Amino acid sequence: MIDGKIDISKFEEDVKPIDIKYYLIKYSRYWPLYATCIFLGLVITFLFHRYSVEEYEVKGSILIKRNASPEVRILDRSNIFSGGNNLENDILLFTSKNLAAEALKKLHFDVTYYASTNIKEIELYDKSPIRVEVDWDYPQMESGMILLTMINDEQFKLSKEEKGFFDFIAAKANGPIDEDILNKVYGFGEVIFSERSKFIVRQLKPMKQGDKLSFTINNPVNTIDEYSRSVTVRPLNSYGTVLQVSTVSTVVEKGRDYVNALMDSYLDYDLNEKNRISENTLKFIDEQMYIVEDSLRNVERRMLNFKVDNKLLDVNSEFGGVLSNIQNLEQTLQNMEFELGYYKTLQAYLEVKGNDYSEIIAPSLMGVSDGSLSGLIAVLTELSLDRRKLLTVVEEVHPKIKEIDSQINKIRENIFENINNLVANTESRRRQITQKLVEYNQEFSKLPQAESNYTNIFREYKLRENLYNYLLEKRAEAGIAKASNISDNSIVDYARRGSLIFPKKSQNYGLAVGLGFFIPLSFLLGFHYLNNRIMDQIQLKNSIRIPLLGTIGYSTKETNMIVAEHPKSMVSESFRSLRSALFYLASEKKSKRILITSSVSGEGKTFVSLNLAAALALSGKKTVLIGLDLRKPKISEYVGVANKVGLSSFLVDKATQEEIIIQTKYENLYIVPSGPVPPNPAELLLKDKMSTFLDHLSESFEIVIMDTPPLGLVSETMDLLRFSDVNLYIIRQDYTHKKYLLMINDLYANDQIRNFYAVFNGMRAGGDIYDFGGYNYGYGYNYSYMRKNKYTGNYYEDEEPKKPKDRLNNFLARFRV
């Protein structure tokens, strides 16, 4: 409360809303920095794209037709309600090294060709004008980059390529090179031979003298490993059986050819596995036919010899019926013996083999028509093929292998049980037929001896002939089955085009723009957050509790007497505004005492005191300026007055009042120097003479301005506050720390000080902003409009031309907040 009135400035809201416009204006001034960073980001991104090797993703798709047999779903009850498609094995097979090796056999990937360029790596692939044919039967050395230089239309020279700066980050091979083949002249089609190399270079397209290209010879094992890892296989959707096969390549055509070759190799592998059963069947039938054919020839010779010796022509006319029955029974008995042999062979095969039954012969191919056995054998074969396929990419201990082995054991047990039943039934029928055959033989024995012997030979001949014809028929069927085999799977889409996945140019340019803007903005935000100095009026008003009375612009003049020597300057006008605001304060006083202080030294107390005194003197007020900073006196130096006699001299009785009050060369302006520095300045200012002296000045002058020491450093300033009517607290832009204001805020909040007002000194304006300062609740305000640190309209005198040495500061001033 001041003079019975409420000081409304203490009821300001502590929490103020965020001024979005303030921050937009504050950080928009740095647009050249943003533009520079964005430009640099775009240039760096362009250079990155220029020297980066593009990578493309090439995709193809294949349909897997795989349905589990009903027998498998019955034996393995976990599969009864699940789908029959198992794509995991096929996915693993696509990434296996065996399939990669089969695919690479169809391609020419053992040599890689590059264009000779210093910009970036460019692989030629099918656009290469040469082709290197490597003899892999000869020990080859995996070679580094070899440079081929054309000497004339028919000859070339091989040399070692020198690495450039960008080759250190390129993918070109730089392994050892066979020095024996370098720096020699060769012709196209000539065998290039050494102890570690053997290959031929053939020309596909004409080349000119001086043309260059590079190539590397790739190790087949490393190539297989590389391409087996480069393939990615995944289902196109969760409910279908179409697999998408993709790879990443620097050349679209190369990736396309590999994906297509890989899918073709998968179909070939599937077809070969199906043909394996037919091939085993044909092999078995050929072995049986060789035996039957040899025995058939022997019987034919015996029958021919017997007929010639006994002069027999035909015995079938009389005993044809009995002989026909005997032949039919013997044929049936022979078929049973064949089936029993197959059963026993199959049983022995199942006992000897472990878990691989992919080469088992199907019963239908051998004439065995038992449906149950045929179904079980088919299921066993399919499981065995799946196991073999899975073993190409996993080990025996894999859980999937264990699961398949469990299913195989169940099927195997059922087959053993089925074979035992079939053997028992077949042997029972064989005994019955054998009994009937004995009866027919007894009846046939009544024939004459010659005819009987002939019939026995003829019967054996027919038996062998029928068996041979049967094997011929089965061999033809197996051959037709093999010829008509096709893969169950089919290619849906061959790989044709590639999509660029690195570098992602649009994304990178967008990222460059974003980072070019946000990196400097983040730096500025961090810098301003960590910067503890007062930078503008908004920060000042948020950091101090006392009212802001006015702002003083930054002076570029070489003198401290700005108002007196440059009355039409920008800074002089700001002091006039401050003078106008002071007229409303303590207006009831006949003589005003104005005390000027600050937190620390260097904030411009003396500068403000001098020019405020000059502004008041110019208005016709008789003004005196007292230098109360007895520790570091500066006023006399700035005004050009000797400091041999001053206030300290008067307080120690070495001078009179009249001697220390000195009139300056400026009208209405007087000065009281500080005088020699005393040993006890605080005690001197507490003397009664000081109060008497101030009363004397108040009677003689209308304005008394007291330039005091910093409030936060010395104690005498607090003692001098009892003599003042108005107190000005000087705060300097980009100099005063926020923590310095804590003391003045505490004093003000605890009512330990009164009539205190802030003055913002050394204000630099950047860009086009309005600078409002000093709303002091009815006492007046300070208004100015600055554009790039100058008043607009050329109303006031122009600033002095900037010196060349200040160009950097002038540029930075554009961004000063």
C-alpha positions in Angstrom: 0.0 0.0 0.0 1.4 3.4 -1.0 0.1 6.5 0.7 -3.1 4.7 1.6 -3.6 3.5 -2.0 -3.5 -0.1 -3.2 -0.5 -0.9 -5.4 -2.4 -2.9 -8.1 0.8 -4.0 -9.8 1.3 -6.7 -7.1 -1.9 -8.3 -8.2 -0.7 -9.3 -11.6 -1.3 -12.9 -12.6 1.7 -15.1 -12.0 0.6 -17.5 -14.7 0.1 -15.9 -18.1 -1.2 -17.6 -21.2 1.3 -18.6 -23.9 1.6 -16.0 -26.6 1.7 -18.0 -29.8 2.3 -14.9 -31.9 5.3 -14.0 -29.8 7.0 -17.3 -30.4 6.1 -17.3 -34.1 7.7 -13.9 -34.5 10.6 -14.8 -32.3 11.6 -17.9 -34.3 10.5 -16.8 -37.7 13.4 -14.2 -37.7 15.8 -17.1 -38.1 14.4 -18.1 -41.5 17.8 -17.7 -43.3 19.2 -20.3 -40.9 16.3 -22.6 -41.6 16.6 -22.0 -45.4 20.4 -22.7 -45.2 20.0 -25.9 -43.3 17.2 -27.1 -45.6 19.3 -26.3 -48.6 22.3 -28.2 -47.1 20.0 -31.1 -46.3 18.7 -31.2 -49.8 22.3 -31.0 -51.2 23.5 -33.8 -49.0 20.5 -35.9 -49.9 21.1 -35.3 -53.6 24.7 -36.3 -53.2 23.7 -39.4 -51.2 21.3 -40.4 -54.0 23.9 -39.6 -56.6 26.6 -41.9 -55.1 24.3 -44.6 -53.7 23.7 -47.8 -55.5 20.0 -48.3 -56.0 18.4 -51.5 -54.7 15.2 -53.0 -56.2 12.8 -55.6 -54.8 11.7 -58.1 -57.5 8.7 -60.4 -56.8 7.2 -63.5 -58.2 4.4 -65.8 -57.0 3.9 -69.6 -57.1 0.8 -71.7 -56.3 1.4 -74.7 -53.9 -1.1 -77.5 -54.4 -0.7 -79.6 -51.4 -3.6 -81.5 -49.7 -3.1 -84.0 -46.9 -4.5 -87.5 -47.6 -7.5 -88.7 -45.6 -5.4 -91.5 -44.1 -3.0 -89.0 -42.5 -5.7 -87.0 -41.0 -7.3 -90.1 -39.5 -4.0 -91.4 -38.1 -2.9 -88.0 -36.8 -6.0 -86.7 -35.0 -4.4 -83.3 -34.5 -4.8 -82.7 -38.3 -8.5 -83.7 -38.5 -9.9 -80.2 -38.1 -6.9 -78.3 -39.5 -6.2 -77.5 -43.1 -4.1 -79.8 -45.2 -1.7 -77.2 -46.5 1.7 -77.0 -44.9 3.7 -74.2 -46.5 6.5 -74.1 -43.9 8.4 -76.9 -45.7 8.1 -75.2 -49.0 9.2 -71.8 -47.6 12.3 -73.5 -46.1 13.0 -75.3 -49.4 13.0 -72.0 -51.3 15.7 -70.7 -49.0 17.8 -73.9 -49.1 21.3 -73.9 -50.6 20.5 -77.0 -52.8 17.6 -75.2 -54.6 19.8 -72.0 -54.9 22.5 -74.1 -56.5 20.0 -75.6 -59.0 18.7 -72.2 -59.9 22.3 -70.7 -60.4 23.1 -73.6 -62.8 20.6 -72.0 -65.2 22.2 -68.5 -64.9 25.6 -66.9 -65.5 26.2 -65.4 -62.1 29.7 -66.7 -61.6 31.1 -63.5 -63.2 29.9 -59.9 -62.3 30.5 -57.1 -64.8 30.8 -53.4 -63.9 31.0 -50.2 -65.9 34.2 -48.2 -65.4 33.0 -45.1 -63.5 34.1 -43.0 -60.6 30.6 -41.9 -59.5 29.1 -45.1 -58.2 29.0 -48.9 -58.8 27.0 -49.7 -62.0 26.6 -53.4 -62.7 26.1 -54.2 -66.4 24.7 -57.8 -66.2 23.1 -58.6 -69.5 24.2 -55.3 -71.0 27.9 -56.3 -70.7 29.7 -56.3 -74.1 31.8 -59.2 -73.0 31.3 -62.6 -71.5 33.8 -64.4 -69.3 33.6 -68.2 -69.5 35.3 -69.8 -66.5 36.5 -73.3 -66.4 35.3 -74.5 -63.0 36.9 -77.9 -63.5 40.2 -76.1 -63.1 41.2 -74.7 -59.7 40.1 -71.1 -59.8 41.0 -68.3 -57.5 38.2 -66.1 -56.3 39.3 -62.8 -57.9 39.1 -59.2 -57.0 38.2 -56.4 -59.5 39.9 -56.9 -62.8 40.0 -53.9 -65.3 39.7 -54.7 -69.0 41.0 -52.0 -71.4 40.6 -52.3 -75.1 43.8 -51.8 -77.1 42.2 -52.3 -80.5 39.1 -53.9 -81.9 40.4 -57.5 -81.3 42.8 -57.2 -78.3 42.6 -56.1 -74.7 44.7 -55.8 -71.6 43.9 -56.9 -68.1 45.1 -54.9 -65.1 44.3 -54.1 -61.5 41.7 -51.4 -61.0 42.7 -48.6 -58.8 40.3 -47.8 -56.0 38.8 -44.3 -55.9 37.4 -42.5 -52.8 33.8 -43.8 -53.3 35.0 -47.4 -53.9 35.7 -47.8 -50.2 32.0 -47.7 -49.5 31.0 -49.6 -52.6 30.2 -53.3 -52.9 32.9 -54.1 -55.4 35.1 -57.0 -54.5 38.6 -56.1 -53.6 40.1 -59.6 -52.9 43.3 -61.0 -54.1 44.0 -61.0 -57.8 46.1 -63.4 -59.8 49.0 -61.2 -60.7 50.2 -63.7 -63.4 47.4 -62.7 -65.8 47.7 -59.0 -65.4 49.4 -56.4 -67.6 49.3 -58.7 -70.6 47.6 -58.4 -74.0 45.0 -61.0 -74.9 42.6 -61.7 -77.8 38.9 -62.5 -77.6 38.4 -66.3 -77.5 42.0 -66.9 -76.2 42.4 -69.1 -73.2 43.7 -67.0 -70.3 45.6 -69.5 -68.2 47.8 -69.5 -65.1 48.3 -71.7 -62.1 45.3 -70.2 -60.4 43.1 -69.1 -63.2 41.6 -70.4 -66.5 38.9 -68.6 -68.4 38.0 -67.2 -71.9 36.8 -63.7 -72.7 34.3 -63.5 -75.5 33.1 -60.4 -77.2 29.3 -60.0 -77.4 29.1 -56.4 -78.6 31.7 -54.3 -80.5 34.0 -52.1 -78.3 36.2 -49.2 -79.2 39.9 -48.6 -78.5 40.2 -47.2 -74.9 36.9 -48.6 -73.7 37.1 -50.0 -70.1 35.0 -52.2 -67.9 35.6 -54.3 -64.8 34.6 -57.8 -63.8 35.0 -60.1 -60.8 35.0 -63.9 -60.8 32.8 -65.1 -58.0 33.3 -68.2 -55.9 30.4 -70.6 -56.5 30.1 -71.6 -52.9 29.9 -67.9 -51.8 27.5 -67.1 -54.5 25.2 -69.9 -53.4 25.3 -68.8 -49.8 24.7 -65.2 -50.8 21.6 -65.9 -53.0 20.1 -68.5 -50.6 20.1 -65.8 -47.9 18.8 -63.1 -50.3 15.4 -64.7 -50.9 12.4 -63.9 -48.9 9.3 -66.2 -49.1 6.0 -65.5 -47.5 2.3 -66.4 -48.1 0.4 -63.8 -49.9 -2.5 -64.2 -47.5 -3.3 -66.3 -44.4 -6.0 -68.5 -46.1 -4.4 -69.3 -49.5 -1.5 -71.4 -50.7 0.2 -68.8 -53.0 3.8 -68.0 -52.0 5.4 -64.7 -52.9 9.1 -65.1 -53.7 11.2 -61.9 -53.6 14.8 -60.8 -53.6 16.7 -57.5 -53.5 19.1 -56.7 -56.3 20.9 -53.7 -57.7 19.9 -54.8 -61.2 16.2 -55.5 -61.8 17.0 -57.9 -64.7 19.3 -59.9 -62.5 16.9 -60.2 -59.6 14.1 -61.1 -62.1 16.1 -63.9 -63.7 17.1 -65.4 -60.3 13.5 -65.4 -58.9 12.2 -67.0 -62.1 15.0 -69.6 -62.2 14.4 -70.3 -58.5 10.7 -71.0 -59.1 11.4 -73.1 -62.1 14.0 -75.1 -60.1 11.3 -75.7 -57.4 8.9 -77.1 -60.0 11.7 -79.3 -61.4 12.6 -80.5 -57.9 8.9 -81.4 -57.2 8.7 -83.2 -60.6 11.9 -85.1 -60.0 10.6 -86.3 -56.7 7.4 -87.6 -58.3 9.4 -89.3 -61.1 11.7 -91.1 -58.6 9.0 -93.7 -57.9 8.3 -94.4 -61.6 12.1 -94.7 -62.2 12.4 -97.3 -59.4 9.4 -99.2 -60.7 10.9 -99.3 -64.2 14.2 -100.5 -62.8 12.5 -103.3 -60.8 10.5 -104.4 -63.9 13.6 -104.4 -66.1 15.4 -106.7 -63.6 12.4 -109.1 -63.5 12.1 -109.1 -67.3 15.7 -110.0 -67.8 15.3 -113.1 -65.6 11.9 -114.1 -67.3 13.2 -113.5 -70.8 16.2 -115.8 -70.3 14.1 -118.6 -68.9 11.5 -118.2 -71.7 14.2 -118.7 -74.3 15.3 -121.9 -72.6 11.8 -123.3 -72.6 11.3 -122.4 -76.2 14.4 -124.3 -77.2 13.3 -127.4 -75.2 9.8 -127.4 -76.7 11.2 -127.1 -80.2 13.6 -129.9 -79.7 11.0 -132.2 -78.2 8.6 -131.7 -81.1 11.3 -132.4 -83.6 12.5 -135.5 -81.8 9.0 -137.0 -81.2 7.4 -135.7 -84.5 4.5 -134.1 -82.6 2.3 -131.4 -84.1 -0.6 -130.6 -81.8 -1.9 -132.3 -78.6 -4.3 -129.6 -77.6 -7.2 -130.8 -79.8 -7.8 -133.9 -77.6 -6.8 -132.8 -74.1 -7.3 -129.1 -74.6 -9.8 -128.6 -71.8 -7.7 -130.2 -69.1 -4.6 -128.5 -70.3 -6.4 -125.1 -70.4 -7.5 -125.5 -66.8 -4.0 -126.5 -65.7 -2.6 -123.4 -67.5 -5.1 -121.0 -65.9 -4.4 -122.4 -62.4 -0.7 -122.2 -62.9 -1.0 -118.6 -64.2 -3.1 -117.7 -61.1 -0.5 -119.5 -58.9 2.3 -117.6 -60.6 0.5 -114.3 -60.0 0.1 -115.2 -56.3 3.8 -116.0 -56.1 4.6 -112.6 -57.7 2.3 -110.9 -55.1 3.9 -112.8 -52.3 7.3 -111.9 -53.5 6.3 -108.2 -53.7 4.8 -108.4 -50.2 8.0 -110.0 -48.8 10.2 -107.6 -50.7 8.1 -104.6 -49.3 8.2 -106.0 -45.8 12.0 -106.4 -46.0 12.3 -102.9 -47.5 10.3 -101.4 -44.6 12.4 -103.3 -42.0 15.7 -102.2 -43.4 15.0 -98.6 -44.3 15.0 -95.9 -41.5 12.6 -93.1 -42.2 13.2 -92.5 -45.9 10.6 -94.4 -48.0 10.6 -92.0 -51.0 11.9 -94.9 -53.3 9.2 -97.4 -52.4 7.3 -99.0 -55.3 3.6 -98.4 -55.4 1.4 -101.6 -55.3 -0.7 -100.4 -58.3 2.4 -100.3 -60.5 3.1 -104.0 -59.7 -0.5 -105.2 -60.3 -1.5 -105.4 -56.7 -4.9 -104.0 -56.5 -5.4 -103.8 -52.7 -6.9 -100.3 -52.1 -6.0 -100.1 -48.4 -2.4 -101.0 -49.0 -2.1 -98.6 -52.0 -3.5 -95.8 -49.9 -1.1 -96.4 -47.0 1.9 -96.7 -49.3 0.9 -93.4 -51.0 0.6 -91.6 -47.6 4.0 -93.1 -46.5 5.6 -91.9 -49.8 4.2 -88.4 -49.4 5.4 -88.1 -45.8 8.9 -89.4 -46.8 9.1 -86.8 -49.6 8.1 -84.0 -47.2 10.8 -85.3 -44.8 13.5 -85.3 -47.4 12.5 -81.8 -48.5 12.6 -80.5 -45.0 16.0 -82.1 -44.3 17.5 -79.9 -47.0 17.2 -76.9 -44.7 17.0 -78.3 -41.1 18.6 -81.0 -39.0 17.3 -84.3 -37.8 16.5 -82.9 -34.3 14.1 -80.3 -35.7 10.5 -80.6 -34.1 9.0 -80.8 -37.6 11.1 -83.8 -38.4 10.1 -85.5 -35.2 6.5 -84.9 -36.0 6.8 -86.4 -39.5 8.8 -89.4 -38.0 5.9 -90.0 -35.6 3.4 -90.1 -38.5 5.7 -92.3 -40.6 5.9 -94.9 -37.7 2.1 -95.0 -37.4 1.7 -95.6 -41.1 4.5 -98.2 -41.1 2.8 -100.2 -38.4 -0.4 -100.2 -40.3 1.4 -101.3 -43.5 3.0 -104.2 -41.6 -0.3 -105.3 -40.2 -1.9 -105.0 -43.7 0.9 -107.0 -45.3 0.6 -109.8 -42.8 -3.1 -110.1 -43.5 -2.5 -110.1 -47.3 0.3 -112.7 -47.0 -2.0 -115.0 -44.9 -4.9 -114.6 -47.3 -2.7 -115.1 -50.4 -1.1 -118.3 -49.0 -4.5 -119.7 -48.1 -5.7 -119.2 -51.7 -2.4 -120.6 -53.0 -3.0 -123.8 -51.0 -6.4 -124.2 -52.5 -5.3 -123.6 -56.0 -2.3 -126.0 -55.5 -4.8 -128.7 -54.4 -6.9 -128.2 -57.5 -3.8 -128.3 -59.7 -2.8 -131.7 -58.2 -6.2 -133.0 -59.1 -5.8 -131.8 -62.7 -2.3 -133.2 -62.9 -3.5 -136.6 -61.9 -6.1 -136.5 -64.6 -3.6 -135.3 -67.1 -1.2 -138.1 -66.1 -3.4 -140.6 -67.9 -2.1 -139.2 -71.3 0.6 -141.1 -73.2 4.1 -140.4 -71.9 5.2 -138.4 -75.0 2.2 -136.2 -75.0 2.4 -135.8 -71.2 6.0 -134.6 -71.4 5.2 -132.2 -74.2 2.3 -130.8 -72.3 4.5 -130.2 -69.3 7.0 -128.3 -71.5 4.3 -126.4 -73.2 2.7 -125.5 -69.9 6.0 -124.1 -68.6 6.4 -122.1 -71.9 3.0 -120.5 -71.6 3.6 -119.6 -68.0 6.8 -117.9 -68.9 5.3 -116.2 -71.9 2.3 -114.9 -69.9 4.6 -113.5 -67.2 6.8 -111.8 -69.8 3.8 -110.2 -71.5 2.5 -109.1 -68.1 5.9 -107.4 -67.3 5.9 -105.8 -70.7 2.5 -104.4 -70.0 3.5 -103.1 -66.6 6.7 -101.6 -68.0 4.7 -99.7 -70.6 2.2 -98.4 -68.0 5.1 -97.2 -65.8 6.7 -95.5 -68.7 3.4 -93.7 -69.6 3.0 -92.7 -66.0 6.5 -91.2 -65.9 6.0 -89.4 -69.2 2.7 -87.9 -68.1 3.9 -86.7 -64.7 3.7 -83.0 -64.1 4.3 -80.9 -61.0 1.4 -80.4 -58.8 2.5 -76.7 -58.3 2.4 -73.9 -60.8 3.8 -70.4 -61.3 1.2 -67.7 -60.9 3.2 -64.7 -61.8 6.8 -64.6 -63.1 9.0 -61.7 -61.8 9.0 -58.9 -64.3 9.5 -55.5 -62.7 11.3 -54.2 -59.6 10.3 -51.6 -57.1 12.9 -49.2 -55.8 13.4 -49.8 -52.0 16.8 -48.0 -51.5 17.3 -45.1 -51.5 13.7 -43.9 -50.9 14.1 -40.6 -52.7 10.8 -38.9 -51.9 11.0 -39.9 -48.2 14.7 -38.8 -48.0 14.0 -35.4 -49.5 11.0 -35.0 -47.1 13.3 -36.0 -44.2 16.0 -33.6 -45.3 13.4 -30.7 -45.3 12.1 -31.7 -42.0 15.5 -32.1 -40.3 16.7 -29.0 -42.0 13.9 -27.1 -40.2 13.7 -28.9 -36.9 17.4 -29.4 -36.2 18.1 -25.6 -36.1 14.8 -25.0 -34.4 15.6 -27.6 -31.7 19.0 -26.0 -31.3 17.5 -22.6 -30.9 14.9 -23.9 -28.5 17.6 -25.5 -26.4 19.8 -22.5 -26.6 17.0 -20.1 -25.5 15.9 -22.6 -22.8 19.4 -22.8 -21.4 20.2 -19.1 -21.9 19.6 -17.5 -18.5 19.8 -13.9 -19.7 16.9 -11.5 -20.3 16.6 -11.3 -24.1 13.3 -9.4 -24.7 10.5 -7.6 -23.0 8.2 -10.6 -22.8 10.8 -12.5 -20.8 11.4 -9.5 -18.7 7.7 -9.1 -17.8 7.5 -12.8 -17.0 10.6 -12.6 -14.8 10.1 -9.4 -12.8 7.3 -8.3 -10.4 7.9 -4.5 -10.6 6.3 -2.5 -13.4 8.2 -1.9 -16.6 8.5 1.9 -17.1 10.3 2.1 -20.4 12.9 0.7 -22.9 16.2 2.3 -23.9 17.5 1.4 -27.4 21.0 0.2 -28.1 23.4 2.9 -29.0 26.1 2.6 -31.6 27.6 6.0 -30.9 31.1 6.4 -29.5 29.9 8.9 -26.8 27.8 8.3 -23.7 26.1 11.7 -23.8 23.7 10.6 -26.5 20.8 12.9 -25.6 23.0 16.0 -25.4 25.2 15.3 -28.5 22.7 13.4 -30.7 19.3 14.7 -29.7 17.6 13.3 -32.9 18.8 9.8 -32.5 16.7 6.7 -31.7 18.2 6.3 -28.3 17.5 10.0 -27.5 13.9 9.5 -28.3 13.7 6.5 -25.9 15.0 8.7 -23.1 12.4 11.3 -23.9 9.7 8.7 -23.6 11.2 7.7 -20.3 11.2 11.3 -19.3 7.5 11.6 -20.2 6.6 8.6 -18.1 8.5 10.1 -15.1 6.4 13.2 -15.2 3.4 11.2 -14.0 5.3 9.7 -11.0 5.5 11.6 -7.7 3.9 14.5 -9.5 2.9 16.1 -6.2 6.6 16.6 -5.3 8.1 20.0 -6.0 11.6 18.4 -6.4 11.8 14.8 -7.5 14.5 12.6 -6.2 15.2 9.7 -8.7 17.4 6.9 -7.7 18.9 4.7 -10.4 20.4 1.2 -9.6 20.7 -2.3 -11.0 21.6 -5.8 -10.0 25.3 -5.9 -11.0 27.8 -3.7 -12.6 27.7 -3.2 -16.4 24.0 -2.9 -16.9 24.1 0.8 -17.8 23.2 2.7 -14.6 25.6 5.6 -15.2 24.6 5.7 -19.0 20.9 5.9 -18.1 21.6 8.4 -15.3 23.6 10.8 -17.6 21.2 10.7 -20.5 18.0 10.8 -18.4 19.5 13.9 -16.6 20.3 15.4 -20.0 16.8 14.8 -21.3 15.2 16.3 -18.2 17.6 19.3 -18.5 16.7 19.8 -22.1 13.0 20.0 -21.0 13.9 23.1 -18.9 14.1 21.3 -15.6 17.0 22.3 -13.4 18.7 18.9 -12.9 21.6 17.7 -10.8 23.2 14.3 -11.1 24.9 12.9 -8.0 27.6 10.2 -8.3 26.8 8.0 -5.3 28.9 5.1 -6.5 31.9 6.0 -4.4 33.6 2.6 -5.2 33.8 2.9 -9.0 33.2 6.6 -9.9 32.6 7.1 -13.7 30.3 10.1 -14.1 33.1 12.7 -14.0 35.0 10.8 -16.7 32.0 10.6 -19.0 31.1 14.3 -18.6 34.7 15.5 -18.7 34.9 16.9 -15.1 37.7 16.4 -12.7 37.1 14.0 -9.9 39.6 15.4 -7.4 36.8 17.0 -5.4 33.4 15.5 -4.9 30.8 14.0 -2.6 33.3 12.0 -0.6 35.4 15.2 0.0 32.3 16.9 1.3 31.3 14.1 3.6 34.8 14.1 5.2 34.7 17.9 5.6 37.3 18.6 2.9 35.0 20.6 0.6 31.9 22.7 0.8 28.6 22.1 -0.9 29.2 24.8 -3.4 32.6 23.4 -4.4 31.2 19.9 -5.3 28.2 21.1 -7.3 29.6 21.7 -10.8 27.8 23.1 -13.7 28.4 21.3 -17.0 28.6 22.7 -20.4 25.0 21.6 -21.0 22.2 24.1 -20.0 20.3 23.2 -16.7 22.6 20.2 -16.1 24.7 20.1 -12.9 26.8 17.2 -11.6 28.1 16.2 -8.2 31.2 13.9 -8.8 31.8 11.0 -6.5 35.2 12.3 -5.5 38.2 10.3 -4.4 37.5 6.7 -3.4 37.1 6.6 0.4 38.0 3.5 2.5 34.5 3.4 4.1 31.9 4.5 1.5 28.9 2.8 3.2 29.6 4.6 6.5 30.0 8.0 4.8 26.7 7.8 3.1 25.0 7.1 6.4 26.1 10.4 7.9 23.6 13.1 8.6 25.5 15.4 6.3 24.2 13.3 3.4 20.6 13.9 4.4 21.3 17.6 4.8 23.0 17.8 1.5 20.1 16.2 -0.3 17.7 18.6 1.3 19.9 21.4 0.1 19.8 20.0 -3.5 16.0 19.6 -3.3 15.7 23.3 -2.5 18.0 24.3 -5.4 17.0 21.8 -8.2 13.8 20.5 -9.6 15.2 17.1 -10.4 17.8 15.2 -8.3 19.1 12.0 -9.9 21.2 9.7 -7.8 23.5 7.2 -9.6 24.0 4.5 -7.0 26.0 1.2 -6.8 24.4 -2.1 -7.8 21.7 -3.2 -5.4 22.8 -6.8 -5.4 26.5 -6.1 -4.7 26.7 -3.5 -2.0 24.6 -2.5 1.0 24.6 1.3 0.8 22.0 1.4 -2.0 19.3 0.0 0.4 20.2 2.8 2.8 19.8 5.4 0.1 16.3 4.3 -0.9 14.9 6.3 2.1 16.0 9.5 0.3 14.3 8.8 -3.1 10.9 9.5 -4.5 11.2 7.3 -7.6 13.5 4.3 -8.0 14.6 3.0 -11.4 15.9 -0.5 -11.7 18.1 -1.0 -14.8 18.0 -4.3 -16.7 20.2 -4.8 -19.8 19.2 -7.0 -22.7 21.4 -10.1 -23.2 23.4 -9.2 -20.0 21.2 -9.4 -17.0 20.6 -12.9 -15.7 17.2 -14.0 -14.6 18.5 -15.1 -11.2 19.6 -11.5 -10.5 15.9 -10.5 -10.5 15.1 -12.9 -7.6 16.3 -10.4 -5.0 14.3 -7.5 -6.4 11.2 -9.7 -6.7 11.6 -10.8 -3.1 12.0 -7.3 -1.8 9.0 -6.1 -3.8 6.8 -9.0 -2.6 7.7 -8.4 1.0 7.0 -4.7 0.8 10.6 -3.8 1.6 10.9 -1.4 -1.3 8.4 1.1 -2.9 8.1 3.1 -6.0 10.3 0.8 -8.0 10.1 0.7 -11.8 12.1 -1.3 -14.3 13.9 0.2 -17.3 15.0 -2.2 -20.1 18.3 -0.9 -21.4 20.4 -1.8 -24.5 17.3 -3.0 -26.5 18.2 -4.4 -29.9 15.3 -5.0 -32.3 15.4 -7.6 -35.0 13.0 -7.9 -37.9 9.7 -6.0 -38.0 8.2 -6.0 -34.5 6.3 -3.6 -32.4 8.2 -2.8 -29.2 5.6 -1.8 -26.5 7.1 -1.1 -23.1 6.2 0.4 -19.8 2.5 0.0 -19.1 2.5 1.4 -15.6 -1.2 1.6 -14.7 -2.1 5.2 -15.5 1.3 6.8 -15.1 2.1 6.7 -18.8 3.6 4.4 -21.3 6.5 4.2 -23.7 5.7 3.5 -27.4 8.1 3.1 -30.3 8.1 1.3 -33.6 11.5 0.0 -34.8 12.4 -1.6 -38.1 15.8 -3.3 -38.2 17.0 -1.1 -35.2 15.9 2.1 -36.9 12.9 4.4 -36.6 10.8 4.2 -39.7 10.1 7.0 -42.1 13.5 8.6 -41.7 12.0 10.9 -39.1 15.0 10.7 -36.8 18.5 11.1 -37.8 20.1 8.1 -39.5 22.6 5.9 -37.7 26.2 6.2 -38.7 27.3 4.0 -41.6 28.3 0.6 -40.3 32.0 -0.1 -40.4 33.2 -3.2 -42.3 34.4 -4.8 -39.0 30.8 -4.8 -37.7 29.3 -6.7 -40.7 29.2 -9.9 -38.7 27.5 -8.2 -35.8 25.1 -6.5 -38.1 24.2 -9.8 -39.7 23.7 -11.5 -36.3 21.7 -8.5 -35.2 19.0 -9.5 -37.7 18.3 -12.6 -35.6 18.7 -11.0 -32.2 15.6 -11.4 -30.1 
